[in-house]
């Protein structure tokens, strides 16, 4: 195991911003299909896979708006249970939507 030794006479201080995780954000976006009402997702990373997930959610009928790293989602109006292959090809992890759609629509 490596370690970092700091030799000095001053106390360290400051703040570090933690970026949101794609591996957390994508399943959370898919899970929003299982909820009613408005969902707010904070610290959502600005990545193409997140944008692809947003496009899929909008195609399904969800209302999604982004304000910086915050997403507002409302899936009350989701009325589709299919995702076109062209959208599925945009990201490898698009399969995560299949479980939520199965639970919501039963097919």
FENCORPE-V519706 format. One record per backbone hydrogen bond with DSSP energy under -1.0 kcal/mol. CO is the residue of the C=O (numbers start at 1). NH is the residue of the N-H. E is the energy in kcal/mol with one decimal. If there is no record, write none. Layout:
co = <CO	CO>
nh = <NH	NH>
e = <E	E>
This chain:
co = <21	22	24	25	26	27	28	30	31	32	39	41	45	47	48	49	50	51	52	53	54	55	56	57	60	60	63	65	67	69	70	71	72	73	74	75	84	85	87	91	93	94	95	97	98	99	100	101	102>
nh = <25	26	28	29	30	31	32	33	34	35	73	71	47	51	52	53	54	55	56	57	58	59	60	62	79	80	74	72	70	44	67	41	65	39	63	78	88	89	90	94	96	97	98	101	102	103	104	105	106>
e = <-2.8	-2.2	-1.6	-2.5	-2.1	-2.6	-1.1	-1.7	-2.1	-1.4	-3.0	-2.7	-1.4	-2.1	-2.5	-2.1	-2.2	-2.2	-2.1	-2.6	-2.6	-2.3	-2.2	-2.7	-2.0	-1.3	-2.1	-2.9	-1.4	-3.3	-3.1	-2.7	-2.3	-3.4	-2.7	-1.5	-2.0	-2.1	-1.0	-1.3	-2.0	-1.7	-1.6	-2.5	-2.3	-2.3	-2.1	-2.8	-2.2>
